Amino acid sequence: LRSQHGRLYREVEVRSLTDGQVTRGKLIEGLKWLERSVTASDVAILFFAGHGVSDGRGGYYYLASDTNRKNHRETGLSFVDIRTVLARLKGRTLFMVDTCYSGDVLGRKGLDVTYVANDLSSPENGIVVMAASTGRQLSYERKDWGNGAFTKALLEGVDGRADTRGAGEITYKMLDLYVSGRVEQLTEGRQTPFTIVPLGTTDFPVARTR
């Protein structure tokens, strides 16, 4: 995405948290930064990789590096926190979720990543959600890929492979089409990404290839 600076976008601002930096406090700070920064003419892209769990009562939590697994409610990042910020963003928003084990978000009421995506992609929120797999599938990764299958496909797609028609631009629909096929190829059909789009949302570019 940084390579799109001066191409599709006049400016590209990136805030990245990895490994031990991914504390609950830093995640909340990053979400607040996103809320402050995004204007109506911007495209906001939020990417999450890691683990998600249910508290057994229908509440979903993303696990930070300092989360106490015995106390998700107090030390994890709740889905409510994520949804509240994303729903307030004024520009176009693309939320990408690559969890190591999507089934971890299954809760007592059958809560899974499909439910989460549908909730975020309601017409009121207007958020395009790209998820690595369904809530009942594993999300695969390999050392030689350097990433999970979903993230590998995303990187390839944004880098130009999703522009299969030579249009010079990659829209989120083109990216979705490439990622879906590529992940199924990489995982031999064992992982199925899906994208949920609010009613009335038109296609928009996320990268320029030339």
Contacts in CASP RR format, 6 or more apart in sequence:
PFRMAT RR
TARGET T0000
AUTHOR 0000-0000-0000
METHOD contacts of the structure
MODEL  1
LRSQHGRLYREVEVRSLTDGQVTRGKLIEGLKWLERSVTASDVAILFFAG
HGVSDGRGGYYYLASDTNRKNHRETGLSFVDIRTVLARLKGRTLFMVDTC
YSGDVLGRKGLDVTYVANDLSSPENGIVVMAASTGRQLSYERKDWGNGAF
TKALLEGVDGRADTRGAGEITYKMLDLYVSGRVEQLTEGRQTPFTIVPLG
TTDFPVARTR
1 12 0 8 1.000
1 14 0 8 1.000
1 45 0 8 1.000
1 158 0 8 1.000
1 207 0 8 1.000
2 12 0 8 1.000
2 14 0 8 1.000
4 12 0 8 1.000
4 207 0 8 1.000
4 208 0 8 1.000
5 11 0 8 1.000
5 12 0 8 1.000
6 12 0 8 1.000
7 207 0 8 1.000
7 208 0 8 1.000
8 169 0 8 1.000
8 205 0 8 1.000
8 206 0 8 1.000
8 207 0 8 1.000
8 208 0 8 1.000
9 43 0 8 1.000
13 37 0 8 1.000
15 30 0 8 1.000
15 33 0 8 1.000
15 34 0 8 1.000
17 26 0 8 1.000
17 27 0 8 1.000
17 30 0 8 1.000
19 65 0 8 1.000
20 65 0 8 1.000
21 65 0 8 1.000
22 64 0 8 1.000
22 65 0 8 1.000
23 64 0 8 1.000
23 65 0 8 1.000
23 66 0 8 1.000
24 64 0 8 1.000
24 66 0 8 1.000
24 67 0 8 1.000
24 75 0 8 1.000
24 76 0 8 1.000
24 77 0 8 1.000
25 64 0 8 1.000
26 64 0 8 1.000
27 62 0 8 1.000
27 64 0 8 1.000
27 77 0 8 1.000
28 77 0 8 1.000
28 81 0 8 1.000
31 81 0 8 1.000
31 82 0 8 1.000
31 85 0 8 1.000
32 85 0 8 1.000
34 44 0 8 1.000
34 46 0 8 1.000
34 85 0 8 1.000
34 89 0 8 1.000
35 85 0 8 1.000
35 88 0 8 1.000
35 89 0 8 1.000
38 44 0 8 1.000
38 89 0 8 1.000
38 90 0 8 1.000
38 91 0 8 1.000
38 93 0 8 1.000
39 90 0 8 1.000
39 91 0 8 1.000
40 90 0 8 1.000
40 91 0 8 1.000
41 91 0 8 1.000
42 90 0 8 1.000
42 91 0 8 1.000
42 92 0 8 1.000
43 91 0 8 1.000
43 92 0 8 1.000
43 93 0 8 1.000
43 94 0 8 1.000
43 204 0 8 1.000
43 206 0 8 1.000
44 89 0 8 1.000
44 91 0 8 1.000
44 92 0 8 1.000
44 93 0 8 1.000
44 94 0 8 1.000
45 93 0 8 1.000
45 94 0 8 1.000
45 95 0 8 1.000
45 96 0 8 1.000
45 206 0 8 1.000
46 86 0 8 1.000
46 93 0 8 1.000
46 94 0 8 1.000
46 95 0 8 1.000
46 96 0 8 1.000
47 96 0 8 1.000
47 97 0 8 1.000
47 98 0 8 1.000
48 62 0 8 1.000
48 95 0 8 1.000
48 96 0 8 1.000
48 97 0 8 1.000
48 98 0 8 1.000
48 99 0 8 1.000
49 98 0 8 1.000
49 99 0 8 1.000
49 100 0 8 1.000
49 148 0 8 1.000
49 151 0 8 1.000
50 62 0 8 1.000
50 63 0 8 1.000
50 98 0 8 1.000
50 99 0 8 1.000
50 100 0 8 1.000
51 62 0 8 1.000
51 63 0 8 1.000
51 99 0 8 1.000
51 100 0 8 1.000
51 101 0 8 1.000
51 104 0 8 1.000
52 60 0 8 1.000
52 61 0 8 1.000
52 62 0 8 1.000
52 63 0 8 1.000
52 99 0 8 1.000
52 104 0 8 1.000
52 105 0 8 1.000
53 60 0 8 1.000
53 61 0 8 1.000
53 63 0 8 1.000
53 69 0 8 1.000
53 72 0 8 1.000
53 104 0 8 1.000
53 105 0 8 1.000
54 60 0 8 1.000
54 61 0 8 1.000
54 104 0 8 1.000
54 105 0 8 1.000
54 106 0 8 1.000
54 107 0 8 1.000
54 108 0 8 1.000
54 111 0 8 1.000
55 61 0 8 1.000
55 72 0 8 1.000
55 73 0 8 1.000
56 107 0 8 1.000
56 108 0 8 1.000
57 108 0 8 1.000
58 107 0 8 1.000
58 108 0 8 1.000
58 109 0 8 1.000
58 111 0 8 1.000
59 78 0 8 1.000
59 79 0 8 1.000
59 80 0 8 1.000
59 107 0 8 1.000
59 111 0 8 1.000
60 78 0 8 1.000
60 79 0 8 1.000
60 105 0 8 1.000
60 111 0 8 1.000
60 116 0 8 1.000
61 67 0 8 1.000
61 72 0 8 1.000
61 73 0 8 1.000
61 76 0 8 1.000
61 77 0 8 1.000
61 78 0 8 1.000
61 79 0 8 1.000
62 76 0 8 1.000
62 77 0 8 1.000
62 78 0 8 1.000
62 79 0 8 1.000
62 82 0 8 1.000
63 69 0 8 1.000
63 72 0 8 1.000
63 76 0 8 1.000
64 75 0 8 1.000
64 76 0 8 1.000
64 77 0 8 1.000
66 75 0 8 1.000
67 75 0 8 1.000
67 76 0 8 1.000
67 77 0 8 1.000
68 74 0 8 1.000
68 75 0 8 1.000
79 116 0 8 1.000
79 119 0 8 1.000
83 119 0 8 1.000
83 120 0 8 1.000
83 125 0 8 1.000
86 93 0 8 1.000
86 95 0 8 1.000
86 120 0 8 1.000
86 125 0 8 1.000
86 127 0 8 1.000
87 120 0 8 1.000
87 124 0 8 1.000
87 125 0 8 1.000
87 127 0 8 1.000
89 127 0 8 1.000
92 128 0 8 1.000
92 204 0 8 1.000
93 126 0 8 1.000
93 127 0 8 1.000
93 128 0 8 1.000
94 127 0 8 1.000
94 128 0 8 1.000
94 130 0 8 1.000
94 172 0 8 1.000
94 206 0 8 1.000
95 120 0 8 1.000
95 127 0 8 1.000
95 128 0 8 1.000
95 129 0 8 1.000
95 130 0 8 1.000
96 129 0 8 1.000
96 130 0 8 1.000
96 131 0 8 1.000
96 154 0 8 1.000
97 113 0 8 1.000
97 116 0 8 1.000
97 117 0 8 1.000
97 129 0 8 1.000
97 130 0 8 1.000
97 131 0 8 1.000
97 132 0 8 1.000
98 132 0 8 1.000
98 139 0 8 1.000
98 148 0 8 1.000
98 150 0 8 1.000
98 151 0 8 1.000
98 154 0 8 1.000
99 105 0 8 1.000
99 113 0 8 1.000
99 132 0 8 1.000
99 133 0 8 1.000
99 139 0 8 1.000
100 139 0 8 1.000
100 141 0 8 1.000
101 138 0 8 1.000
101 139 0 8 1.000
102 112 0 8 1.000
102 113 0 8 1.000
102 131 0 8 1.000
102 132 0 8 1.000
102 133 0 8 1.000
102 134 0 8 1.000
102 135 0 8 1.000
102 136 0 8 1.000
102 137 0 8 1.000
102 138 0 8 1.000
102 139 0 8 1.000
103 112 0 8 1.000
103 113 0 8 1.000
103 135 0 8 1.000
103 136 0 8 1.000
103 137 0 8 1.000
103 138 0 8 1.000
105 111 0 8 1.000
105 112 0 8 1.000
105 113 0 8 1.000
105 116 0 8 1.000
105 135 0 8 1.000
106 112 0 8 1.000
106 135 0 8 1.000
106 136 0 8 1.000
112 134 0 8 1.000
112 135 0 8 1.000
112 136 0 8 1.000
113 131 0 8 1.000
113 132 0 8 1.000
113 133 0 8 1.000
113 134 0 8 1.000
113 135 0 8 1.000
114 131 0 8 1.000
114 134 0 8 1.000
114 135 0 8 1.000
114 194 0 8 1.000
116 129 0 8 1.000
116 131 0 8 1.000
117 129 0 8 1.000
117 131 0 8 1.000
117 194 0 8 1.000
117 196 0 8 1.000
118 196 0 8 1.000
119 125 0 8 1.000
120 127 0 8 1.000
120 129 0 8 1.000
120 196 0 8 1.000
121 127 0 8 1.000
121 128 0 8 1.000
121 129 0 8 1.000
121 196 0 8 1.000
121 197 0 8 1.000
121 198 0 8 1.000
122 198 0 8 1.000
123 198 0 8 1.000
123 199 0 8 1.000
123 200 0 8 1.000
125 198 0 8 1.000
126 198 0 8 1.000
126 201 0 8 1.000
127 198 0 8 1.000
128 172 0 8 1.000
128 195 0 8 1.000
128 196 0 8 1.000
128 197 0 8 1.000
128 198 0 8 1.000
128 201 0 8 1.000
129 195 0 8 1.000
129 196 0 8 1.000
130 154 0 8 1.000
130 172 0 8 1.000
130 175 0 8 1.000
130 176 0 8 1.000
130 179 0 8 1.000
130 193 0 8 1.000
130 194 0 8 1.000
130 195 0 8 1.000
131 193 0 8 1.000
131 194 0 8 1.000
131 195 0 8 1.000
131 196 0 8 1.000
132 139 0 8 1.000
132 148 0 8 1.000
132 149 0 8 1.000
132 150 0 8 1.000
132 151 0 8 1.000
132 183 0 8 1.000
132 191 0 8 1.000
132 193 0 8 1.000
133 139 0 8 1.000
133 150 0 8 1.000
133 191 0 8 1.000
133 192 0 8 1.000
133 193 0 8 1.000
133 194 0 8 1.000
134 192 0 8 1.000
134 194 0 8 1.000
137 190 0 8 1.000
137 191 0 8 1.000
137 192 0 8 1.000
138 190 0 8 1.000
138 191 0 8 1.000
139 148 0 8 1.000
139 149 0 8 1.000
139 150 0 8 1.000
139 191 0 8 1.000
140 148 0 8 1.000
140 149 0 8 1.000
140 186 0 8 1.000
140 187 0 8 1.000
140 190 0 8 1.000
140 191 0 8 1.000
141 147 0 8 1.000
141 148 0 8 1.000
141 149 0 8 1.000
142 148 0 8 1.000
142 149 0 8 1.000
145 152 0 8 1.000
145 186 0 8 1.000
146 152 0 8 1.000
147 155 0 8 1.000
149 182 0 8 1.000
149 183 0 8 1.000
149 186 0 8 1.000
149 187 0 8 1.000
149 191 0 8 1.000
150 179 0 8 1.000
150 183 0 8 1.000
150 191 0 8 1.000
150 193 0 8 1.000
152 182 0 8 1.000
152 186 0 8 1.000
153 178 0 8 1.000
153 179 0 8 1.000
153 181 0 8 1.000
153 182 0 8 1.000
153 183 0 8 1.000
153 186 0 8 1.000
153 193 0 8 1.000
154 175 0 8 1.000
154 179 0 8 1.000
156 162 0 8 1.000
156 178 0 8 1.000
156 182 0 8 1.000
157 163 0 8 1.000
157 170 0 8 1.000
157 175 0 8 1.000
157 178 0 8 1.000
157 179 0 8 1.000
157 182 0 8 1.000
158 170 0 8 1.000
158 175 0 8 1.000
158 206 0 8 1.000
158 207 0 8 1.000
160 170 0 8 1.000
160 207 0 8 1.000
160 209 0 8 1.000
161 178 0 8 1.000
161 182 0 8 1.000
162 170 0 8 1.000
162 174 0 8 1.000
162 175 0 8 1.000
162 177 0 8 1.000
162 178 0 8 1.000
162 179 0 8 1.000
163 169 0 8 1.000
163 170 0 8 1.000
163 174 0 8 1.000
163 209 0 8 1.000
164 174 0 8 1.000
164 178 0 8 1.000
166 209 0 8 1.000
167 174 0 8 1.000
167 209 0 8 1.000
168 208 0 8 1.000
168 209 0 8 1.000
168 210 0 8 1.000
169 205 0 8 1.000
169 207 0 8 1.000
169 208 0 8 1.000
169 209 0 8 1.000
170 205 0 8 1.000
170 206 0 8 1.000
170 207 0 8 1.000
170 208 0 8 1.000
170 209 0 8 1.000
171 203 0 8 1.000
171 204 0 8 1.000
171 205 0 8 1.000
171 206 0 8 1.000
172 195 0 8 1.000
172 203 0 8 1.000
172 204 0 8 1.000
172 206 0 8 1.000
173 203 0 8 1.000
175 206 0 8 1.000
175 207 0 8 1.000
176 193 0 8 1.000
176 195 0 8 1.000
179 193 0 8 1.000
180 192 0 8 1.000
180 193 0 8 1.000
180 194 0 8 1.000
180 195 0 8 1.000
183 191 0 8 1.000
183 192 0 8 1.000
183 193 0 8 1.000
184 191 0 8 1.000
184 192 0 8 1.000
END
